[in-house]
Amino acid sequence: MTKQEFLEMMRLALNGKVSSGLIMENLRYYEDYINIEVRKGRSEEEVLAELGDPRLLARTIAETSGAGDGQSAEYTDRVRHGGSEEYRPRGRARQLYLKVLSRVPLWVWLILLLLIVVVILSVVFSIIGAILPVLLPIVLVLILVKAFRDWIN
């Protein structure tokens, strides 16, 4: 299979399942990815074999995009390191993260908040407990000196 055949199979598999903008975005992403990997010295066949069946990829894209909800997902930023390029997730990963966080029940958030408060209080009291043996004699001496000065005057 060639790169063009791969992209055409993916386009056909995505057609009607997601928005045209999302189709174009994914086709550009995979075309760029294949081109970059080929420039790194890998063969086109190798890269396509690694990617797998474009219909399976299209199915995954359709399922994770909300199946045609019209939202365009920003999948990656191209980042250069020296002479090579790397793809990193961007808006889509953030959307999935927020989606997972919004599904966490309220009682889990309350328990988490309670644990954070307990940890903060234990740290504060540990610090006070460490400082108190040093601070208490100093405060007592200062009180005695003031009382002695007041008694003399």
N, CA and C atoms as a LAMMPS dump frame, in Angstrom:
ITEM: TIMESTEP
0
ITEM: NUMBER OF ATOMS
459
ITEM: BOX BOUNDS ff ff ff
-5.0000000000000000e+02 5.0000000000000000e+02
-5.0000000000000000e+02 5.0000000000000000e+02
-5.0000000000000000e+02 5.0000000000000000e+02
ITEM: ATOMS id mol type element x y z
1 1 1 N 0.855 -1.176 0
2 1 2 C 0 0 0
3 1 3 C 0.897 1.234 0
4 2 1 N 0.504 2.235 -0.77
5 2 2 C 1.251 3.489 -0.818
6 2 3 C 0.625 4.491 0.153
7 3 1 N 1.335 5.599 0.327
8 3 2 C 0.836 6.657 1.206
9 3 3 C -0.503 7.183 0.7
10 4 1 N -0.612 7.395 -0.61
11 4 2 C -1.854 7.929 -1.18
12 4 3 C -3.017 6.954 -0.996
13 5 1 N -2.751 5.654 -1.156
14 5 2 C -3.797 4.652 -0.939
15 5 3 C -4.23 4.652 0.523
16 6 1 N -3.259 4.748 1.431
17 6 2 C -3.544 4.791 2.866
18 6 3 C -4.446 5.978 3.19
19 7 1 N -4.068 7.151 2.685
20 7 2 C -4.831 8.372 2.971
21 7 3 C -6.23 8.316 2.35
22 8 1 N -6.336 7.744 1.151
23 8 2 C -7.646 7.636 0.506
24 8 3 C -8.552 6.673 1.269
25 9 1 N -7.999 5.559 1.742
26 9 2 C -8.794 4.609 2.543
27 9 3 C -9.272 5.27 3.831
28 10 1 N -8.396 6.052 4.451
29 10 2 C -8.776 6.74 5.682
30 10 3 C -9.863 7.776 5.395
31 11 1 N -9.717 8.522 4.304
32 11 2 C -10.716 9.532 3.949
33 11 3 C -12.078 8.889 3.725
34 12 1 N -12.095 7.789 2.995
35 12 2 C -13.357 7.092 2.733
36 12 3 C -13.967 6.539 4.019
37 13 1 N -13.127 6.032 4.911
38 13 2 C -13.628 5.467 6.165
39 13 3 C -14.164 6.551 7.094
40 14 1 N -13.597 7.747 7.024
41 14 2 C -14.05 8.847 7.888
42 14 3 C -15.234 9.61 7.294
43 15 1 N -15.404 9.532 5.987
44 15 2 C -16.433 10.302 5.297
45 15 3 C -17.823 9.976 5.852
46 16 1 N -18.525 11.016 6.288
47 16 2 C -19.869 10.863 6.824
48 16 3 C -19.91 10.567 8.315
49 17 1 N -18.765 10.279 8.905
50 17 2 C -18.725 9.96 10.334
51 17 3 C -18.235 11.126 11.176
52 18 1 N -17.413 11.976 10.59
53 18 2 C -16.895 13.163 11.278
54 18 3 C -16.964 14.34 10.32
55 19 1 N -16.722 15.528 10.845
56 19 2 C -16.785 16.731 10.015
57 19 3 C -15.67 16.724 8.971
58 20 1 N -15.905 17.456 7.878
59 20 2 C -14.9 17.505 6.815
60 20 3 C -13.617 18.16 7.312
61 21 1 N -13.752 19.118 8.228
62 21 2 C -12.551 19.743 8.797
63 21 3 C -11.709 18.747 9.57
64 22 1 N -12.368 17.882 10.324
65 22 2 C -11.648 16.864 11.088
66 22 3 C -11.015 15.841 10.156
67 23 1 N -11.685 15.525 9.053
68 23 2 C -11.108 14.6 8.066
69 23 3 C -9.826 15.196 7.503
70 24 1 N -9.889 16.447 7.081
71 24 2 C -8.712 17.104 6.497
72 24 3 C -7.58 17.228 7.511
73 25 1 N -7.936 17.535 8.722
74 25 2 C -6.935 17.669 9.779
75 25 3 C -6.193 16.359 9.998
76 26 1 N -6.934 15.253 10.051
77 26 2 C -6.311 13.949 10.256
78 26 3 C -5.511 13.506 9.048
79 27 1 N -6.017 13.776 7.855
80 27 2 C -5.261 13.42 6.655
81 27 3 C -3.943 14.186 6.594
82 28 1 N -3.994 15.487 6.931
83 28 2 C -2.75 16.283 6.97
84 28 3 C -1.792 15.73 8.019
85 29 1 N -2.342 15.393 9.186
86 29 2 C -1.499 14.858 10.261
87 29 3 C -0.777 13.594 9.8
88 30 1 N -1.513 12.638 9.268
89 30 2 C -0.888 11.371 8.867
90 30 3 C 0.043 11.552 7.681
91 31 1 N -0.296 12.426 6.754
92 31 2 C 0.606 12.686 5.631
93 31 3 C 1.909 13.305 6.132
94 32 1 N 1.812 14.296 7.008
95 32 2 C 3.019 14.91 7.588
96 32 3 C 3.839 13.88 8.357
97 33 1 N 3.159 13.063 9.154
98 33 2 C 3.865 12.054 9.953
99 33 3 C 4.632 11.098 9.043
100 34 1 N 3.978 10.608 7.986
101 34 2 C 4.636 9.674 7.066
102 34 3 C 5.826 10.351 6.402
103 35 1 N 5.644 11.589 5.923
104 35 2 C 6.741 12.317 5.265
105 35 3 C 7.924 12.51 6.198
106 36 1 N 7.667 12.869 7.435
107 36 2 C 8.759 13.089 8.399
108 36 3 C 9.51 11.797 8.665
109 37 1 N 8.768 10.711 8.858
110 37 2 C 9.421 9.421 9.127
111 37 3 C 10.24 8.961 7.923
112 38 1 N 9.757 9.213 6.702
113 38 2 C 10.507 8.848 5.497
114 38 3 C 11.784 9.679 5.41
115 39 1 N 11.688 10.982 5.768
116 39 2 C 12.881 11.84 5.774
117 39 3 C 13.905 11.392 6.803
118 40 1 N 13.437 10.719 7.853
119 40 2 C 14.364 10.205 8.864
120 40 3 C 15.096 8.959 8.381
121 41 1 N 14.69 8.428 7.222
122 41 2 C 15.392 7.283 6.662
123 41 3 C 14.588 5.993 6.652
124 42 1 N 13.387 6.019 7.148
125 42 2 C 12.55 4.819 7.144
126 42 3 C 11.843 4.706 5.797
127 43 1 N 11.488 3.505 5.415
128 43 2 C 10.766 3.329 4.159
129 43 3 C 9.282 3.621 4.393
130 44 1 N 8.615 4.011 3.314
131 44 2 C 7.183 4.309 3.39
132 44 3 C 6.401 3.072 3.835
133 45 1 N 6.792 1.913 3.335
134 45 2 C 6.116 0.662 3.696
135 45 3 C 6.244 0.376 5.189
136 46 1 N 7.436 0.647 5.718
137 46 2 C 7.69 0.443 7.148
138 46 3 C 6.765 1.314 8.001
139 47 1 N 6.67 2.578 7.632
140 47 2 C 5.849 3.534 8.383
141 47 3 C 4.382 3.139 8.295
142 48 1 N 3.937 2.776 7.103
143 48 2 C 2.537 2.387 6.926
144 48 3 C 2.217 1.099 7.684
145 49 1 N 3.164 0.175 7.721
146 49 2 C 2.948 -1.06 8.476
147 49 3 C 2.838 -0.753 9.968
148 50 1 N 3.645 0.2 10.439
149 50 2 C 3.586 0.592 11.844
150 50 3 C 2.246 1.242 12.195
151 51 1 N 1.734 2.057 11.279
152 51 2 C 0.457 2.73 11.521
153 51 3 C -0.71 1.747 11.52
154 52 1 N -0.637 0.718 10.721
155 52 2 C -1.693 -0.285 10.696
156 52 3 C -2.785 0.053 9.701
157 53 1 N -3.936 -0.561 9.903
158 53 2 C -5.069 -0.423 8.994
159 53 3 C -5.679 0.97 9.107
160 54 1 N -5.751 1.72 8.004
161 54 2 C -6.316 3.071 8.067
162 54 3 C -7.794 3.068 8.453
163 55 1 N -8.515 1.981 8.142
164 55 2 C -9.929 1.922 8.526
165 55 3 C -10.078 1.808 10.034
166 56 1 N -9.171 1.068 10.681
167 56 2 C -9.198 0.962 12.141
168 56 3 C -8.841 2.301 12.779
169 57 1 N -7.853 2.983 12.217
170 57 2 C -7.501 4.323 12.711
171 57 3 C -8.685 5.275 12.552
172 58 1 N -9.361 5.197 11.399
173 58 2 C -10.516 6.067 11.15
174 58 3 C -11.634 5.774 12.144
175 59 1 N -11.822 4.52 12.446
176 59 2 C -12.864 4.147 13.417
177 59 3 C -12.544 4.728 14.791
178 60 1 N -11.281 4.638 15.194
179 60 2 C -10.852 5.192 16.477
180 60 3 C -11.036 6.703 16.493
181 61 1 N -10.681 7.361 15.407
182 61 2 C -10.841 8.817 15.312
183 61 3 C -12.315 9.185 15.438
184 62 1 N -13.171 8.463 14.733
185 62 2 C -14.606 8.749 14.778
186 62 3 C -15.166 8.538 16.18
187 63 1 N -14.728 7.482 16.853
188 63 2 C -15.235 7.193 18.201
189 63 3 C -14.764 8.229 19.211
190 64 1 N -13.524 8.653 19.102
191 64 2 C -12.986 9.603 20.085
192 64 3 C -13.366 11.042 19.79
193 65 1 N -13.86 11.312 18.578
194 65 2 C -14.217 12.69 18.246
195 65 3 C -15.659 13.004 18.592
196 66 1 N -16.383 12.067 19.127
197 66 2 C -17.783 12.301 19.453
198 66 3 C -18.682 11.969 18.281
199 67 1 N -18.161 11.225 17.317
200 67 2 C -18.904 10.736 16.16
201 67 3 C -19.685 11.837 15.458
202 68 1 N -18.934 12.786 14.904
203 68 2 C -19.568 13.791 14.063
204 68 3 C -20.223 14.915 14.821
205 69 1 N -19.706 15.264 15.967
206 69 2 C -20.325 16.343 16.725
207 69 3 C -19.935 17.714 16.202
208 70 1 N -19.131 17.728 15.138
209 70 2 C -18.77 18.989 14.517
210 70 3 C -17.607 19.68 15.182
211 71 1 N -17.074 19.112 16.228
212 71 2 C -15.944 19.737 16.899
213 71 3 C -14.669 19.386 16.163
214 72 1 N -13.837 20.365 15.963
215 72 2 C -12.549 20.121 15.363
216 72 3 C -11.536 19.958 16.477
217 73 1 N -10.813 18.876 16.416
218 73 2 C -9.827 18.612 17.458
219 73 3 C -8.452 19.023 16.96
220 74 1 N -7.69 19.671 17.801
221 74 2 C -6.317 20.015 17.472
222 74 3 C -5.463 18.899 18.031
223 75 1 N -4.903 18.086 17.146
224 75 2 C -4.226 16.897 17.626
225 75 3 C -2.802 17.146 18.071
226 76 1 N -2.031 17.925 17.312
227 76 2 C -0.619 17.978 17.623
228 76 3 C -0.002 19.336 17.364
229 77 1 N 1.127 19.519 18.013
230 77 2 C 2.049 20.59 17.679
231 77 3 C 3.275 19.909 17.104
232 78 1 N 3.823 20.48 16.045
233 78 2 C 5.073 19.957 15.532
234 78 3 C 6.194 20.666 16.278
235 79 1 N 7.068 19.905 16.912
236 79 2 C 8.15 20.467 17.711
237 79 3 C 9.464 19.994 17.116
238 80 1 N 10.384 20.915 16.905
239 80 2 C 11.694 20.561 16.351
240 80 3 C 12.71 20.397 17.472
241 81 1 N 13.463 19.305 17.403
242 81 2 C 14.588 19.054 18.313
243 81 3 C 15.793 18.759 17.446
244 82 1 N 16.711 19.688 17.383
245 82 2 C 17.868 19.472 16.53
246 82 3 C 17.432 19.352 15.09
247 83 1 N 17.694 18.203 14.462
248 83 2 C 17.319 17.998 13.068
249 83 3 C 16.04 17.206 12.901
250 84 1 N 15.417 16.773 13.982
251 84 2 C 14.221 15.944 13.843
252 84 3 C 12.982 16.677 14.339
253 85 1 N 11.829 16.181 13.913
254 85 2 C 10.564 16.751 14.351
255 85 3 C 9.818 15.73 15.179
256 86 1 N 9.012 16.216 16.088
257 86 2 C 8.249 15.345 16.971
258 86 3 C 6.838 15.902 17.066
259 87 1 N 5.863 15.023 17.213
260 87 2 C 4.475 15.45 17.357
261 87 3 C 4.057 15.3 18.812
262 88 1 N 3.403 16.327 19.337
263 88 2 C 2.909 16.286 20.719
264 88 3 C 1.431 16.619 20.742
265 89 1 N 0.636 15.936 21.593
266 89 2 C -0.782 16.245 21.68
267 89 3 C -1.015 17.66 22.181
268 90 1 N -2.114 18.241 21.759
269 90 2 C -2.399 19.618 22.124
270 90 3 C -3.836 19.706 22.604
271 91 1 N -4.693 20.356 21.926
272 91 2 C -6.055 20.626 22.374
273 91 3 C -6.876 19.379 22.634
274 92 1 N -6.732 18.355 21.814
275 92 2 C -7.536 17.143 21.966
276 92 3 C -7.211 16.447 23.28
277 93 1 N -5.925 16.361 23.603
278 93 2 C -5.537 15.722 24.864
279 93 3 C -6.115 16.494 26.04
280 94 1 N -6.11 17.819 25.955
281 94 2 C -6.666 18.649 27.015
282 94 3 C -8.176 18.414 27.135
283 95 1 N -8.861 18.295 25.993
284 95 2 C -10.296 18.042 26.015
285 95 3 C -10.607 16.706 26.676
286 96 1 N -9.825 15.673 26.334
287 96 2 C -10.053 14.359 26.934
288 96 3 C -9.771 14.388 28.43
289 97 1 N -8.732 15.122 28.835
290 97 2 C -8.389 15.247 30.248
291 97 3 C -9.538 15.908 31.011
292 98 1 N -10.071 16.996 30.472
293 98 2 C -11.177 17.689 31.134
294 98 3 C -12.429 16.823 31.165
295 99 1 N -12.628 16.031 30.113
296 99 2 C -13.785 15.142 30.066
297 99 3 C -13.695 14.103 31.186
298 100 1 N -12.495 13.55 31.388
299 100 2 C -12.295 12.567 32.45
300 100 3 C -12.493 13.218 33.811
301 101 1 N -11.948 14.418 34.001
302 101 2 C -12.095 15.113 35.278
303 101 3 C -13.548 15.439 35.579
304 102 1 N -14.317 15.767 34.555
305 102 2 C -15.715 16.12 34.795
306 102 3 C -16.555 14.907 35.166
307 103 1 N -16.065 13.719 34.892
308 103 2 C -16.812 12.501 35.221
309 103 3 C -16.519 11.991 36.631
310 104 1 N -15.561 12.604 37.306
311 104 2 C -15.228 12.185 38.666
312 104 3 C -16.361 12.625 39.594
313 105 1 N -16.889 11.702 40.402
314 105 2 C -18.007 12.056 41.294
315 105 3 C -17.609 13.093 42.342
316 106 1 N -18.611 13.805 42.837
317 106 2 C -18.393 14.865 43.822
318 106 3 C -17.762 14.32 45.096
319 107 1 N -18.173 13.142 45.545
320 107 2 C -17.633 12.599 46.792
321 107 3 C -16.138 12.33 46.678
322 108 1 N -15.647 12.001 45.479
323 108 2 C -14.196 11.796 45.296
324 108 3 C -13.468 13.122 45.468
325 109 1 N -14.047 14.206 44.9
326 109 2 C -13.438 15.524 45.059
327 109 3 C -13.419 15.95 46.529
328 110 1 N -14.507 15.652 47.258
329 110 2 C -14.564 16.021 48.674
330 110 3 C -13.528 15.248 49.491
331 111 1 N -13.37 13.975 49.206
332 111 2 C -12.35 13.178 49.912
333 111 3 C -10.958 13.713 49.584
334 112 1 N -10.725 14.041 48.326
335 112 2 C -9.436 14.601 47.926
336 112 3 C -9.169 15.922 48.638
337 113 1 N -10.176 16.774 48.715
338 113 2 C -10.042 18.044 49.421
339 113 3 C -9.748 17.816 50.901
340 114 1 N -10.44 16.883 51.514
341 114 2 C -10.213 16.557 52.916
342 114 3 C -8.792 16.056 53.143
343 115 1 N -8.302 15.212 52.262
344 115 2 C -6.921 14.715 52.378
345 115 3 C -5.907 15.85 52.254
346 116 1 N -6.156 16.772 51.346
347 116 2 C -5.245 17.913 51.181
348 116 3 C -5.229 18.763 52.44
349 117 1 N -6.398 19.023 53.023
350 117 2 C -6.473 19.812 54.26
351 117 3 C -5.733 19.093 55.385
352 118 1 N -5.913 17.792 55.51
353 118 2 C -5.235 17.02 56.563
354 118 3 C -3.722 17.078 56.379
355 119 1 N -3.26 16.955 55.149
356 119 2 C -1.816 17.016 54.889
357 119 3 C -1.267 18.395 55.241
358 120 1 N -1.967 19.451 54.847
359 120 2 C -1.51 20.813 55.157
360 120 3 C -1.458 21.038 56.66
361 121 1 N -2.518 20.63 57.371
362 121 2 C -2.529 20.797 58.827
363 121 3 C -1.418 19.989 59.499
364 122 1 N -1.176 18.784 59.017
365 122 2 C -0.111 17.982 59.628
366 122 3 C 1.259 18.607 59.393
367 123 1 N 1.466 19.22 58.237
368 123 2 C 2.742 19.892 57.975
369 123 3 C 2.883 21.105 58.888
370 124 1 N 1.812 21.895 59.012
371 124 2 C 1.855 23.08 59.877
372 124 3 C 2.146 22.679 61.322
373 125 1 N 1.441 21.675 61.838
374 125 2 C 1.66 21.26 63.214
375 125 3 C 3.022 20.599 63.414
376 126 1 N 3.543 19.946 62.399
377 126 2 C 4.899 19.381 62.494
378 126 3 C 5.932 20.487 62.618
379 127 1 N 5.745 21.554 61.836
380 127 2 C 6.675 22.694 61.912
381 127 3 C 6.576 23.35 63.28
382 128 1 N 5.359 23.563 63.746
383 128 2 C 5.172 24.161 65.079
384 128 3 C 5.782 23.262 66.146
385 129 1 N 5.578 21.957 66.014
386 129 2 C 6.145 21.021 66.987
387 129 3 C 7.659 21.027 66.979
388 130 1 N 8.278 21.283 65.829
389 130 2 C 9.734 21.325 65.754
390 130 3 C 10.275 22.637 66.307
391 131 1 N 9.543 23.729 66.115
392 131 2 C 10.008 25.052 66.558
393 131 3 C 9.702 25.292 68.037
394 132 1 N 8.63 24.729 68.546
395 132 2 C 8.175 25.006 69.908
396 132 3 C 9.225 24.734 70.99
397 133 1 N 9.955 23.63 70.969
398 133 2 C 10.956 23.411 72.022
399 133 3 C 12.047 24.482 72.069
400 134 1 N 12.324 25.106 70.944
401 134 2 C 13.327 26.172 70.91
402 134 3 C 12.68 27.499 71.262
403 135 1 N 11.499 27.727 70.753
404 135 2 C 10.82 29 70.913
405 135 3 C 10.274 29.203 72.333
406 136 1 N 9.792 28.161 72.973
407 136 2 C 9.184 28.266 74.299
408 136 3 C 10.155 28.794 75.359
409 137 1 N 11.378 28.264 75.47
410 137 2 C 12.312 28.831 76.459
411 137 3 C 12.654 30.302 76.179
412 138 1 N 12.774 30.656 74.899
413 138 2 C 13.091 32.043 74.558
414 138 3 C 11.947 32.959 75.002
415 139 1 N 10.709 32.555 74.731
416 139 2 C 9.547 33.356 75.122
417 139 3 C 9.475 33.459 76.645
418 140 1 N 9.721 32.371 77.383
419 140 2 C 9.701 32.399 78.85
420 140 3 C 10.763 33.336 79.404
421 141 1 N 11.959 33.299 78.833
422 141 2 C 13.034 34.188 79.288
423 141 3 C 12.635 35.64 79.035
424 142 1 N 12.074 35.942 77.877
425 142 2 C 11.656 37.311 77.573
426 142 3 C 10.565 37.786 78.535
427 143 1 N 9.614 36.913 78.872
428 143 2 C 8.554 37.274 79.819
429 143 3 C 9.144 37.536 81.203
430 144 1 N 10.087 36.686 81.636
431 144 2 C 10.725 36.874 82.947
432 144 3 C 11.538 38.165 82.98
433 145 1 N 12.269 38.477 81.917
434 145 2 C 13.059 39.707 81.867
435 145 3 C 12.138 40.91 81.945
436 146 1 N 11.032 40.898 81.189
437 146 2 C 10.072 42.012 81.245
438 146 3 C 9.466 42.134 82.639
439 147 1 N 9.09 41.021 83.233
440 147 2 C 8.511 41.065 84.566
441 147 3 C 9.527 41.589 85.582
442 148 1 N 10.773 41.18 85.453
443 148 2 C 11.814 41.639 86.375
444 148 3 C 12.031 43.143 86.219
445 149 1 N 12.044 43.636 84.958
446 149 2 C 12.217 45.063 84.701
447 149 3 C 11.033 45.873 85.288
448 150 1 N 9.851 45.337 85.1
449 150 2 C 8.665 46.025 85.657
450 150 3 C 8.713 46.026 87.179
451 151 1 N 9.194 44.98 87.796
452 151 2 C 9.265 44.855 89.244
453 151 3 C 10.278 45.837 89.813
454 152 1 N 11.422 46.027 89.075
455 152 2 C 12.456 46.945 89.532
456 152 3 C 11.962 48.386 89.426
457 153 1 N 11.258 48.711 88.404
458 153 2 C 10.767 50.092 88.222
459 153 3 C 9.542 50.266 89.013
